[in-house]
Amino acid sequence: MSQKQPERTQTDDSLRSERARTDRELEKKRASIEEDSDAVLARAHDRADEVLKTARAKADTTGIGASAALEVERTEEDRALAEERTTQAAQLTSERDERRRALAELLRFEREETDKDLLIERTGADAALVTRDDFLGMVSHDLRSLLGGIAVSTAFLVKEAPPDDSGKKVVKRAESIQRFTARMNRLIGDLLDVVSIEAGQLHVRAEPDDVTRVLQESVDVFQPAATAQGIALSLAGPPGPLLANFDRERILQVLANLLSNALKFTREGGRIELRAEPQGPWCRVSVTDTGSGIPPDQLDAVFVRFRQVNKFDRRGHGLGLHISKCIVEAHDGRIWAESSLGTGSTFHFTLPLAERG
């Protein structure tokens, strides 16, 4: 399963919506103009009929009389007037049809030009993205190789450090290098995921697995960091297995992002709790913390790429939650946040439950 390109889908949907709205507005404006012109023409006809009627009545009262010849003449005038009005109406209808065809042709031409320009732009963008992705892939491979060498060398430093005070200093510095190496490796992975998402190539391989076991694994990984910060990290979930369809490594990545954020914004003495529970055809996973919370108008924005609640906070790059959202949506699930300022936040996401045999 792969993630579609959301930006292009959104652009296409917006373009179709804008064109439909334009068509509706033009049709409303055209109908309004035609109604106004019909009303003006009808009033002109009514005034002409009234003038003619008044003139004939005046002629009849001045003694001319309504002779048979005059009646014939008036009948012929009325017939000629009716024919002239019919001709005018037909000409007006023809002119309106011609303007309508011209406008439709103009819109068709403009939209074809827009589509052509958009296709050319996307073709050029695709070529540039392929070049960028190839370059980024090569650089990432080389960087990871270098980071792997640094990690191995650091591990040897820790292993070979003497048990005296100088050795303890070496171990402490080496552990710092290991942490920085892990953060750099994670950042490279996040950048590659963003590239895959933009290219519509974020793949997940969903299969039945135990959500409870994955949550416990995440707790085990983050327990040392939580203990070091004086934060209670716990798992509250069903006592037995909870089977859902998901890509294990990708969901571990989502949990790592959510737990990292929870640890980042929860103070010493706080709590973080993981929970999983079935909800209809879905499994809902929740990560709750007692941190600083999120403003209500930022609950959706936190999932936007490179977006952070506090723009002055440099403890992250605004990629983790965006990537998590794309991963969950690639599983046909959804992710959202609930929060109150000063009391903490809860991040929920859903996964489809596995059918039991």
VOBA-1610 file (N, C-alpha, C; in pm, whole numbers, padded with zeros to 5 digits, always signed):
BEGIN
Met+00086-00119+00000Met+00000+00000+00000Met+00090+00124+00000Ser+00054+00223-00077Ser+00136+00344-00086Ser+00049+00467-00068Gln+00112+00574-00028Gln+00045+00700-00003Gln+00041+00782-00130Lys-00078+00834-00168Lys-00088+00919-00285Lys-00028+01055-00254Gln+00002+01130-00363Gln+00058+01264-00345Gln-00054+01359-00303Pro-00055+01402-00176Pro-00167+01484-00129Pro-00172+01621-00193Glu-00055+01683-00220Glu-00055+01817-00276Glu-00118+01819-00414Arg-00082+01721-00498Arg-00138+01719-00634Arg-00286+01685-00633Thr-00325+01593-00549Thr-00467+01561-00538Thr-00545+01683-00492Gln-00490+01756-00396Gln-00557+01876-00347Gln-00563+01983-00456Thr-00455+01998-00534Thr-00454+02095-00642Thr-00560+02061-00747Asp-00569+01933-00785Asp-00668+01891-00884Asp-00810+01913-00832Asp-00834+01876-00708Asp-00967+01896-00650Asp-01002+02045-00645Ser-00905+02127-00605Ser-00930+02272-00598Ser-00959+02330-00736Leu-00884+02282-00837Leu-00904+02331-00973Leu-01043+02294-01025Arg-01082+02167-01001Arg-01216+02125-01045Arg-01325+02203-00972Ser-01304+02223-00841Ser-01403+02298-00764Ser-01412+02442-00811Glu-01297+02504-00840Glu-01296+02642-00887Glu-01364+02655-01022Arg-01341+02559-01111Arg-01405+02564-01242Arg-01555+02546-01232Ala-01599+02454-01147Ala-01743+02434-01128Ala-01806+02560-01069Arg-01737+02623-00974Arg-01788+02747-00915Arg-01795+02859-01020Thr-01692+02867-01104Thr-01692+02968-01211Thr-01808+02946-01307Asp-01831+02820-01345Asp-01943+02790-01435Asp-02076+02830-01373Arg-02093+02800-01245Arg-02219+02836-01178Arg-02237+02987-01172Glu-02130+03059-01139Glu-02140+03205-01129Glu-02167+03267-01265Leu-02101+03217-01370Leu-02126+03270-01504Leu-02269+03242-01549Glu-02318+03123-01519Glu-02455+03090-01556Glu-02555+03179-01482Lys-02529+03203-01353Lys-02617+03290-01276Lys-02613+03433-01330Lys-02493+03480-01363Lys-02480+03616-01415Lys-02546+03628-01552Arg-02526+03526-01637Arg-02586+03528-01770Arg-02739+03526-01760Ala-02791+03439-01672Ala-02936+03432-01654Ala-02991+03564-01602Ser-02917+03628-01510Ser-02962+03756-01455Ser-02963+03863-01563Ile-02859+03867-01647Ile-02853+03966-01755Ile-02967+03944-01854Glu-02993+03817-01889Glu-03100+03789-01984Glu-03236+03826-01926Glu-03256+03797-01795Glu-03381+03835-01732Glu-03400+03986-01732Asp-03291+04059-01704Asp-03299+04206-01704Asp-03330+04260-01844Ser-03261+04205-01945Ser-03283+04253-02081Ser-03423+04217-02130Asp-03473+04099-02092Asp-03611+04062-02128Asp-03711+04155-02062Ala-03682+04189-01935Ala-03773+04280-01865Ala-03773+04419-01929Val-03654+04468-01967Val-03645+04600-02034Val-03721+04598-02166Leu-03700+04489-02244Leu-03767+04478-02373Leu-03919+04471-02355Ala-03964+04395-02255Ala-04108+04383-02231Ala-04167+04518-02192Arg-04094+04594-02107Arg-04145+04726-02070Arg-04151+04820-02191Ala-04051+04810-02277Ala-04053+04893-02399Ala-04172+04858-02488His-04199+04727-02502His-04314+04685-02580His-04444+04735-02518Asp-04453+04723-02386Asp-04574+04769-02318Asp-04595+04920-02338Arg-04484+04996-02328Arg-04497+05141-02348Arg-04538+05172-02491Ala-04480+05101-02588Ala-04516+05123-02729Ala-04662+05090-02754Asp-04708+04978-02694Asp-04848+04941-02709Asp-04940+05045-02647Glu-04901+05098-02532Glu-04982+05198-02464Glu-04990+05326-02545Val-04874+05369-02600Val-04873+05489-02684Val-04961+05470-02807Leu-04948+05354-02871Leu-05028+05327-02991Leu-05177+05325-02957Lys-05208+05260-02844Lys-05349+05252-02802Lys-05405+05391-02772Thr-05326+05475-02706Thr-05370+05612-02674Thr-05390+05694-02800Ala-05295+05679-02894Ala-05306+05755-03020Ala-05431+05715-03098Arg-05458+05585-03100Arg-05576+05540-03175Arg-05706+05585-03106Ala-05705+05580-02973Ala-05824+05626-02901Ala-05848+05773-02925Lys-05741+05851-02927Lys-05753+05995-02951Lys-05803+06022-03091Ala-05751+05943-03186Ala-05796+05962-03325Ala-05945+05930-03337Asp-05990+05829-03265Asp-06131+05791-03272Asp-06220+05899-03212Thr-06175+05967-03108Thr-06257+06068-03039Thr-06255+06203-03109Thr-06165+06225-03202Thr-06158+06355-03272Thr-06247+06359-03394Gly-06325+06253-03413Gly-06421+06258-03522Gly-06379+06184-03646Ile-06259+06126-03643Ile-06216+06057-03764Ile-06303+05935-03788Gly-06338+05866-03673Gly-06426+05750-03685Gly-06348+05627-03721Ala-06406+05516-03693Ala-06339+05388-03717Ala-06402+05323-03840Ser-06363+05368-03957Ser-06414+05313-04082Ser-06356+05174-04105Ala-06416+05102-04197Ala-06368+04967-04229Ala-06226+04971-04282Ala-06196+05076-04364Ala-06060+05087-04419Ala-05959+05111-04309Leu-05999+05192-04209Leu-05908+05221-04098Leu-05884+05094-04014Glu-05989+05014-03996Glu-05972+04892-03921Glu-05876+04797-03992Val-05889+04791-04124Val-05798+04706-04202Val-05655+04756-04188Glu-05639+04888-04194Glu-05504+04947-04184Glu-05443+04918-04048Arg-05526+04931-03944Arg-05475+04906-03810Arg-05440+04758-03791Thr-05521+04671-03847Thr-05491+04528-03838Thr-05359+04496-03905Glu-05335+04560-04020Glu-05209+04538-04091Glu-05091+04593-04012Glu-05112+04706-03946Glu-05005+04763-03862Glu-04972+04668-03746Asp-05078+04615-03682Asp-05056+04524-03570Asp-04981+04399-03615Arg-05017+04348-03735Arg-04949+04230-03786Arg-04802+04259-03813Ala-04775+04376-03874Ala-04636+04413-03904Ala-04557+04432-03775Leu-04621+04491-03674Leu-04554+04512-03546Leu-04522+04378-03478Ala-04617+04285-03485Ala-04595+04152-03425Ala-04481+04079-03495Glu-04480+04090-03630Glu-04372+04025-03705Glu-04237+04087-03670Glu-04235+04220-03655Glu-04108+04286-03621Glu-04059+04243-03483Arg-04153+04229-03389Arg-04114+04186-03254Arg-04068+04040-03255Thr-04133+03958-03335Thr-04090+03819-03345Thr-03950+03810-03403Thr-03924+03893-03504Thr-03790+03896-03566Thr-03686+03944-03466Gln-03723+04046-03388Gln-03630+04096-03287Gln-03600+03991-03181Ala-03705+03920-03139Ala-03686+03815-03037Ala-03596+03704-03090Ala-03619+03664-03216Ala-03536+03560-03276Ala-03391+03606-03289Gln-03374+03734-03328Gln-03238+03788-03340Gln-03169+03795-03204Leu-03245+03834-03102Leu-03189+03842-02967Leu-03149+03703-02918Thr-03235+03603-02943Thr-03203+03465-02903Thr-03078+03416-02975Ser-03070+03447-03106Ser-02952+03406-03183Ser-02825+03470-03129Glu-02833+03600-03096Glu-02716+03669-03043Glu-02675+03610-02908Arg-02774+03576-02824Arg-02742+03516-02696Arg-02676+03379-02713Asp-02729+03298-02804Asp-02669+03167-02829Asp-02527+03182-02880Glu-02505+03282-02965Glu-02370+03303-03020Glu-02273+03345-02910Arg-02319+03435-02821Arg-02233+03477-02710Arg-02205+03360-02616Arg-02308+03276-02595Arg-02289+03161-02507Arg-02187+03063-02565Arg-02197+03038-02696Arg-02100+02950-02762Arg-01960+03009-02758Ala-01951+03142-02780Ala-01819+03206-02777Ala-01757+03199-02638Leu-01841+03220-02534Leu-01789+03213-02397Leu-01746+03071-02363Ala-01827+02971-02404Ala-01790+02832-02377Ala-01661+02796-02448Glu-01643+02843-02570Glu-01520+02814-02644Glu-01401+02883-02579Leu-01423+03006-02533Leu-01314+03078-02465Leu-01274+03007-02336Leu-01373+02962-02258Leu-01344+02889-02136Leu-01271+02759-02166Arg-01319+02689-02270Arg-01253+02563-02308Arg-01108+02587-02346Phe-01085+02691-02425Phe-00947+02722-02468Phe-00860+02758-02348Glu-00912+02843-02259Glu-00833+02884-02143Glu-00804+02764-02052Arg-00902+02676-02035Arg-00881+02561-01948Arg-00786+02460-02011Glu-00791+02444-02142Glu-00694+02358-02208Glu-00553+02414-02191Glu-00539+02546-02203Glu-00409+02608-02182Glu-00362+02590-02038Thr-00455+02607-01944Thr-00419+02586-01803Thr-00373+02443-01779Asp-00449+02346-01833Asp-00413+02205-01816Asp-00276+02176-01879Lys-00253+02233-01996Lys-00125+02210-02064Lys-00010+02269-01983Asp-00028+02392-01935Asp+00078+02455-01853Asp+00102+02375-01725Leu-00009+02327-01664Leu+00005+02249-01541Leu+00078+02118-01567Leu+00048+02054-01681Leu+00116+01929-01716Leu+00265+01953-01740Ile+00297+02061-01812Ile+00438+02094-01838Ile+00510+02121-01707Glu+00444+02196-01618Glu+00505+02229-01488Glu+00528+02103-01406Arg+00429+02012-01407Arg+00443+01890-01329Arg+00549+01799-01388Thr+00557+01796-01520Thr+00661+01714-01583Thr+00800+01764-01544Gly+00816+01898-01549Gly+00944+01955-01506Gly+00971+01931-01359Ala+00866+01944-01277Ala+00883+01920-01134Ala+00919+01774-01107Asp+00856+01683-01181Asp+00887+01541-01163Asp+01033+01512-01197Ala+01081+01572-01306Ala+01221+01550-01345Ala+01315+01604-01238Ala+01280+01725-01186Ala+01364+01783-01082Ala+01360+01699-00954Leu+01241+01646-00923Leu+01229+01563-00802Leu+01307+01433-00816Val+01303+01374-00936Val+01380+01250-00957Val+01529+01277-00937Thr+01576+01387-00994Thr+01718+01422-00976Thr+01749+01446-00829Arg+01661+01520-00762Arg+01683+01548-00620Arg+01680+01421-00538Asp+01584+01334-00568Asp+01571+01210-00491Asp+01692+01120-00510Asp+01741+01113-00634Asp+01860+01032-00660Asp+01980+01087-00582Phe+01995+01220-00587Phe+02106+01283-00515Phe+02092+01262-00365Leu+01969+01283-00314Leu+01947+01266-00171Leu+01970+01122-00128Gly+01929+01027-00214Gly+01951+00887-00181Gly+02099+00853-00171Met+02178+00903-00266Met+02323+00876-00261Met+02388+00942-00139Val+02351+01069-00116Val+02410+01139-00001Val+02369+01071+00130Ser+02242+01031+00140Ser+02194+00966+00263Ser+02266+00835+00287His+02289+00761+00179His+02361+00634+00193His+02502+00658+00245Asp+02569+00759+00187Asp+02706+00789+00231Asp+02708+00839+00375Leu+02610+00926+00409Leu+02604+00979+00545Leu+02580+00868+00647Arg+02491+00776+00613Arg+02463+00667+00705Arg+02584+00574+00720Ser+02658+00558+00613Ser+02780+00477+00623Ser+02879+00544+00717Leu+02893+00677+00703Leu+02984+00750+00791Leu+02935+00746+00936Leu+02804+00764+00954Leu+02750+00758+01090Leu+02767+00619+01149Gly+02753+00516+01065Gly+02776+00381+01114Gly+02919+00362+01161Gly+03014+00420+01085Gly+03154+00413+01128Gly+03177+00485+01258Ile+03113+00602+01274Ile+03126+00677+01399Ile+03069+00596+01516Ala+02953+00534+01494Ala+02889+00457+01600Ala+02975+00338+01642Val+03031+00270+01543Val+03116+00154+01575Val+03240+00199+01651Ser+03304+00306+01604Ser+03424+00355+01672Ser+03393+00399+01813Thr+03277+00463+01831Thr+03238+00507+01964Thr+03212+00388+02057Ala+03152+00284+02000Ala+03127+00164+02080Ala+03258+00102+02128Phe+03360+00103+02042Phe+03491+00051+02082Phe+03554+00138+02190Leu+03534+00271+02181Leu+03587+00360+02284Leu+03526+00327+02420Val+03393+00304+02421Val+03326+00270+02546Val+03377+00137+02600Lys+03394+00041+02510Lys+03436-00093+02551Lys+03579-00095+02603Glu+03665-00016+02540Glu+03808-00020+02574Glu+03849+00085+02676Ala+03754+00166+02724Ala+03789+00270+02821Ala+03835+00208+02952Pro+03943+00257+03011Pro+03991+00202+03140Pro+03891+00235+03251Pro+03889+00157+03357Pro+03791+00176+03465Pro+03826+00286+03563Asp+03916+00374+03527Asp+03951+00484+03619Asp+03870+00608+03583Asp+03905+00721+03648Asp+03831+00845+03627Asp+03842+00895+03484Ser+03963+00884+03425Ser+03978+00928+03286Ser+03893+00842+03192Gly+03886+00714+03223Gly+03803+00625+03141Gly+03655+00661+03152Lys+03611+00698+03271Lys+03471+00737+03288Lys+03439+00863+03207Lys+03536+00955+03201Lys+03515+01076+03119Lys+03503+01040+02972Val+03587+00944+02928Val+03581+00900+02788Val+03446+00836+02759Val+03397+00754+02850Val+03267+00688+02832Val+03156+00791+02823Lys+03163+00892+02909Lys+03059+00995+02908Lys+03058+01070+02776Arg+03178+01107+02727Arg+03185+01177+02598Arg+03140+01085+02484Ala+03178+00959+02492Ala+03140+00864+02387Ala+02988+00844+02383Glu+02925+00841+02499Glu+02779+00825+02503Glu+02709+00947+02442Ser+02768+01065+02463Ser+02712+01185+02399Ser+02722+01173+02248Ile+02837+01125+02199Ile+02853+01106+02054Ile+02750+01005+02002Gln+02725+00901+02077Gln+02626+00801+02035Gln+02486+00862+02025Arg+02452+00947+02121Arg+02319+01011+02116Arg+02307+01102+01995Phe+02412+01182+01971Phe+02409+01271+01854Phe+02403+01191+01724Thr+02474+01081+01720Thr+02473+00996+01601Thr+02334+00940+01576Ala+02269+00895+01683Ala+02133+00841+01669Ala+02037+00948+01620Arg+02049+01072+01672Arg+01961+01181+01628Arg+01985+01216+01482Met+02110+01219+01439Met+02140+01247+01299Met+02084+01138+01208Asn+02098+01013+01251Asn+02047+00902+01170Asn+01894+00909+01159Arg+01831+00947+01269Arg+01685+00961+01266Arg+01642+01075+01175Leu+01714+01187+01178Leu+01682+01301+01092Leu+01694+01262+00945Ile+01798+01188+00911Ile+01814+01142+00772Ile+01695+01054+00733Gly+01655+00965+00822Gly+01539+00881+00795Gly+01412+00962+00775Asp+01392+01066+00857Asp+01274+01152+00842Asp+01274+01224+00708Leu+01389+01276+00668Leu+01399+01346+00539Leu+01368+01252+00424Leu+01417+01129+00431Leu+01388+01032+00325Leu+01239+00996+00323Asp+01177+00989+00441Asp+01034+00962+00446Asp+00954+01077+00384Val+00995+01201+00410Val+00926+01316+00352Val+00936+01311+00200Val+01054+01276+00149Val+01071+01264+00003Val+00978+01156-00051Ser+00969+01043+00018Ser+00880+00935-00027Ser+00735+00979-00025Ile+00696+01055+00077Ile+00558+01104+00087Ile+00528+01199-00028Glu+00619+01292-00056Glu+00599+01387-00165Glu+00588+01316-00300Ala+00662+01208-00316Ala+00659+01133-00442Ala+00545+01033-00447Gly+00463+01026-00340Gly+00354+00929-00336Gly+00402+00786-00326Gln+00518+00765-00264Gln+00578+00632-00259Gln+00605+00586-00116Leu+00523+00632-00024Leu+00535+00583+00113Leu+00464+00448+00122His+00539+00341+00133His+00483+00207+00130His+00468+00150+00271Val+00357+00083+00292Val+00337+00008+00417Val+00295-00134+00380Arg+00342-00230+00458Arg+00306-00371+00437Arg+00228-00418+00559Ala+00097-00403+00552Ala+00012-00434+00666Ala-00016-00584+00672Glu-00008-00636+00793Glu-00040-00777+00817Glu-00087-00790+00962Pro-00161-00896+00993Pro-00211-00910+01131Pro-00098-00918+01232Asp-00109-00839+01339Asp-00008-00838+01444Asp-00074-00792+01573Asp-00003-00811+01683Asp-00055-00780+01816Asp-00017-00636+01854Val-00117-00550+01865Val-00092-00410+01901Val-00035-00400+02043Thr-00087-00480+02134Thr-00041-00474+02273Thr+00109-00503+02283Arg+00157-00599+02208Arg+00299-00634+02212Arg+00385-00520+02158Val+00336-00454+02053Val+00412-00342+01995Val+00416-00225+02093Leu+00306-00201+02163Leu+00305-00094+02264Leu+00402-00125+02378Gln+00404-00251+02421Gln+00494-00290+02529Gln+00640-00274+02485Glu+00667-00307+02360Glu+00803-00290+02308Glu+00843-00143+02309Ser+00751-00055+02273Ser+00781+00088+02274Ser+00805+00138+02416Val+00725+00090+02511Val+00746+00129+02651Val+00883+00084+02700Asp+00922-00038+02664Asp+01052-00090+02707Asp+01167-00005+02652Val+01152+00041+02526Val+01258+00121+02464Val+01271+00258+02530Phe+01157+00321+02563Phe+01160+00458+02615Phe+01161+00464+02768Gln+01153+00349+02835Gln+01150+00350+02981Gln+01276+00412+03042Pro+01396+00379+02994Pro+01516+00442+03053Pro+01517+00593+03042Ala+01476+00645+02926Ala+01472+00791+02909Ala+01369+00854+03001Ala+01254+00790+03015Ala+01150+00843+03103Ala+01197+00842+03249Thr+01261+00734+03289Thr+01310+00724+03427Thr+01415+00830+03454Ala+01502+00853+03357Ala+01607+00954+03373Ala+01548+01093+03389Gln+01431+01119+03328Gln+01368+01250+03338Gln+01269+01258+03455Gly+01255+01149+03529Gly+01162+01150+03641Gly+01018+01145+03598Ile+00990+01078+03488Ile+00854+01070+03433Ile+00808+00925+03439Ala+00684+00904+03483Ala+00627+00769+03491Ala+00568+00731+03356Leu+00620+00623+03298Leu+00573+00574+03168Leu+00507+00439+03188Ser+00380+00424+03145Ser+00307+00300+03170Ser+00222+00262+03050Leu+00180+00136+03051Leu+00093+00082+02946Leu-00037+00037+03010Ala-00148+00088+02962Ala-00280+00047+03010Ala-00358-00003+02890Gly-00380-00131+02883Gly-00448-00184+02766Gly-00515-00315+02797Pro-00565-00382+02697Pro-00630-00511+02721Pro-00529-00614+02771Pro-00571-00704+02857Pro-00477-00802+02913Pro-00424-00902+02811Gly-00502-00927+02707Gly-00459-01023+02606Gly-00420-00955+02476Pro-00392-01035+02374Pro-00354-00978+02244Pro-00470-00899+02181Leu-00434-00797+02105Leu-00529-00717+02029Leu-00479-00712+01885Leu-00541-00792+01799Leu-00491-00808+01663Leu-00545-00700+01571Ala-00454-00639+01494Ala-00491-00538+01393Ala-00401-00558+01271Asn-00440-00499+01161Asn-00360-00505+01040Asn-00272-00381+01031Phe-00142-00399+01039Phe-00052-00284+01033Phe+00090-00329+01000Asp+00168-00231+00957Asp+00310-00251+00932Asp+00383-00226+01064Arg+00441-00331+01119Arg+00498-00323+01253Arg+00604-00215+01266Glu+00698-00211+01173Glu+00807-00114+01183Glu+00756+00028+01168Arg+00657+00048+01081Arg+00604+00183+01061Arg+00526+00230+01184Ile+00450+00142+01246Ile+00374+00182+01365Ile+00469+00204+01483Leu+00577+00126+01491Leu+00680+00155+01592Leu+00738+00295+01569Gln+00752+00334+01444Gln+00800+00469+01412Gln+00701+00574+01459Val+00572+00551+01437Val+00469+00645+01484Val+00474+00657+01636Leu+00480+00544+01705Leu+00485+00546+01851Leu+00611+00617+01902Ala+00722+00595+01834Ala+00847+00663+01874Ala+00832+00814+01861Asn+00767+00861+01753Asn+00746+01005+01737Asn+00656+01059+01848Leu+00547+00988+01877Leu+00453+01036+01980Leu+00516+01034+02119Leu+00590+00928+02150Leu+00654+00921+02282Leu+00766+01024+02295Ser+00841+01046+02189Ser+00947+01148+02194Ser+00888+01285+02223Asn+00777+01318+02155Asn+00712+01446+02181Asn+00659+01454+02324Ala+00599+01345+02371Ala+00546+01345+02508Ala+00658+01367+02610Leu+00771+01301+02591Leu+00884+01320+02683Leu+00940+01461+02672Lys+00934+01516+02552Lys+00990+01650+02530Lys+00913+01757+02606Phe+00781+01741+02616Phe+00698+01847+02672Phe+00640+01813+02809Thr+00683+01702+02870Thr+00636+01666+03004Thr+00748+01691+03105Arg+00715+01757+03212Arg+00816+01791+03314Arg+00836+01675+03411Glu+00941+01689+03490Glu+00971+01588+03592Glu+00852+01571+03686Gly+00822+01448+03718Gly+00707+01417+03802Gly+00580+01393+03725Gly+00586+01411+03594Gly+00468+01391+03510Gly+00446+01245+03474Arg+00340+01219+03395Arg+00306+01083+03357Arg+00278+01076+03207Ile+00312+00960+03150Ile+00280+00928+03011Ile+00218+00789+03010Glu+00104+00777+02944Glu+00035+00648+02941Glu-00001+00609+02798Leu+00026+00484+02764Leu-00015+00427+02636Leu-00135+00337+02659Arg-00230+00342+02565Arg-00351+00261+02579Arg-00397+00217+02441Ala-00449+00094+02433Ala-00509+00043+02309Ala-00642-00022+02343Glu-00743+00002+02261Glu-00874-00055+02286Glu-00949-00068+02154Pro-01032-00172+02140Pro-01112-00187+02018Pro-01228-00089+02017Gln-01257-00037+01898Gln-01372+00052+01877Gln-01437+00015+01745Gly-01539-00070+01752Gly-01602-00116+01629Gly-01502-00194+01545Pro-01486-00157+01417Pro-01390-00227+01331Pro-01247-00175+01346Trp-01225-00086+01442Trp-01095-00020+01456Trp-01032-00052+01591Cys-00899-00041+01593Cys-00823-00039+01717Cys-00775+00103+01738Arg-00810+00163+01851Arg-00767+00299+01880Arg-00651+00296+01978Val-00541+00357+01938Val-00422+00368+02021Val-00412+00512+02071Ser-00383+00531+02199Ser-00374+00665+02256Ser-00245+00680+02335Val-00185+00798+02323Val-00066+00835+02401Val-00102+00962+02477Thr-00112+00952+02609Thr-00155+01063+02694Thr-00039+01109+02780Asp-00021+01241+02790Asp+00084+01296+02876Asp+00025+01406+02964Thr+00102+01448+03062Thr+00061+01557+03151Thr+00150+01679+03126Gly+00181+01701+02998Gly+00272+01809+02961Gly+00205+01945+02955Ser+00266+02035+02878Ser+00222+02174+02872Ser+00094+02193+02792Gly+00059+02098+02705Gly-00065+02109+02627Gly-00045+02187+02499Ile-00150+02189+02416Ile-00148+02252+02284Ile-00266+02348+02275Pro-00245+02469+02223Pro-00359+02562+02205Pro-00463+02501+02111Pro-00591+02529+02133Pro-00697+02469+02051Pro-00681+02496+01902Asp-00633+02615+01865Asp-00621+02647+01723Asp-00499+02583+01657Gln-00420+02507+01736Gln-00301+02442+01682Gln-00316+02290+01674Leu-00432+02236+01711Leu-00448+02091+01718Leu-00434+02025+01581Asp-00477+02092+01476Asp-00460+02038+01341Asp-00326+02078+01282Ala-00278+02196+01318Ala-00154+02247+01259Ala-00032+02166+01300Val-00039+02095+01413Val+00080+02021+01459Val+00117+01909+01361Phe+00021+01869+01275Phe+00049+01761+01181Phe+00100+01813+01047Val+00113+01946+01034Val+00163+02005+00910Val+00315+01997+00908Arg+00369+01968+00792Arg+00514+01953+00777Arg+00588+02081+00817Phe+00698+02064+00893Phe+00784+02173+00941Phe+00710+02272+01031Arg+00596+02231+01086Arg+00517+02319+01173Arg+00540+02279+01318Gln+00562+02378+01403Gln+00580+02353+01546Gln+00490+02448+01623Val+00440+02400+01739Val+00353+02483+01821Val+00426+02608+01866Asn+00549+02592+01909Asn+00632+02705+01950Asn+00742+02723+01847Lys+00733+02830+01768Lys+00829+02849+01659Lys+00970+02875+01710Phe+00984+02908+01840Phe+01117+02931+01895Phe+01176+02803+01956Asp+01099+02694+01952Asp+01146+02567+02007Asp+01229+02496+01901Arg+01355+02471+01929Arg+01445+02409+01831Arg+01477+02264+01868Arg+01388+02201+01948Arg+01413+02062+01987Arg+01364+01962+01884Gly+01312+02009+01773Gly+01267+01920+01667Gly+01262+01995+01535His+01221+01924+01430His+01219+01984+01297His+01078+01988+01238Gly+00977+01952+01316Gly+00840+01958+01267Gly+00809+01853+01162Leu+00878+01738+01166Leu+00856+01631+01067Leu+00787+01509+01127Gly+00810+01482+01254Gly+00763+01357+01314Gly+00614+01338+01306Leu+00536+01439+01345Leu+00391+01424+01344Leu+00336+01420+01202His+00397+01496+01112His+00355+01492+00972His+00376+01352+00913Ile+00493+01296+00938Ile+00522+01161+00889Ile+00427+01060+00955Ser+00403+01075+01084Ser+00311+00985+01155Ser+00172+00990+01092Lys+00124+01109+01061Lys-00007+01125+00998Lys-00012+01050+00865Cys+00092+01066+00783Cys+00095+01000+00652Cys+00100+00847+00668Ile+00176+00799+00768Ile+00184+00655+00791Ile+00049+00599+00833Val-00018+00666+00927Val-00149+00618+00974Val-00251+00621+00860Glu-00251+00727+00781Glu-00345+00736+00670Glu-00316+00632+00563Ala-00189+00593+00548Ala-00157+00486+00454Ala-00213+00352+00501His-00244+00342+00631His-00311+00223+00687His-00463+00238+00682Asp-00513+00344+00616Asp-00656+00376+00610Asp-00711+00419+00746Gly-00623+00455+00839Gly-00667+00505+00968Gly-00663+00657+00973Arg-00681+00711+01091Arg-00670+00856+01107Arg-00602+00886+01240Ile-00546+01006+01252Ile-00476+01047+01372Ile-00522+01187+01409Trp-00539+01213+01539Trp-00584+01343+01584Trp-00535+01367+01726Ala-00547+01492+01769Ala-00498+01530+01902Ala-00610+01596+01981Glu-00607+01574+02112Glu-00695+01641+02208Glu-00606+01699+02317Ser-00635+01820+02359Ser-00544+01882+02456Ser-00612+01995+02532Ser-00558+02021+02650Ser-00596+02137+02730Ser-00467+02202+02779Leu-00455+02332+02759Leu-00332+02401+02799Leu-00307+02385+02948Gly-00187+02341+02979Gly-00145+02327+03118Gly-00177+02193+03181Thr-00259+02111+03115Thr-00295+01982+03174Thr-00250+01863+03092Gly-00203+01884+02970Gly-00151+01773+02892Gly-00225+01751+02761Ser-00182+01649+02688Ser-00235+01619+02556Ser-00255+01469+02540Thr-00343+01433+02448Thr-00362+01294+02410Thr-00364+01286+02258Phe-00278+01202+02205Phe-00276+01176+02061Phe-00338+01039+02036His-00438+01036+01949His-00505+00910+01914His-00475+00876+01769Phe-00468+00747+01739Phe-00471+00704+01599Phe-00539+00568+01591Thr-00594+00538+01475Thr-00671+00415+01458Thr-00605+00325+01354Leu-00624+00196+01375Leu-00578+00093+01283Leu-00692-00007+01260Pro-00704-00062+01142Pro-00812-00159+01119Pro-00786-00289+01194Leu-00887-00335+01265Leu-00874-00463+01336Leu-00863-00577+01238Ala-00789-00680+01276Ala-00774-00798+01191Ala-00895-00889+01210Glu-00936-00953+01102Glu-01046-01047+01111Glu-00996-01175+01176Arg-01072-01221+01272Arg-01032-01342+01342Arg-01074-01465+01262Gly-00984-01563+01252Gly-01016-01684+01179Gly-01106-01775+01261
//
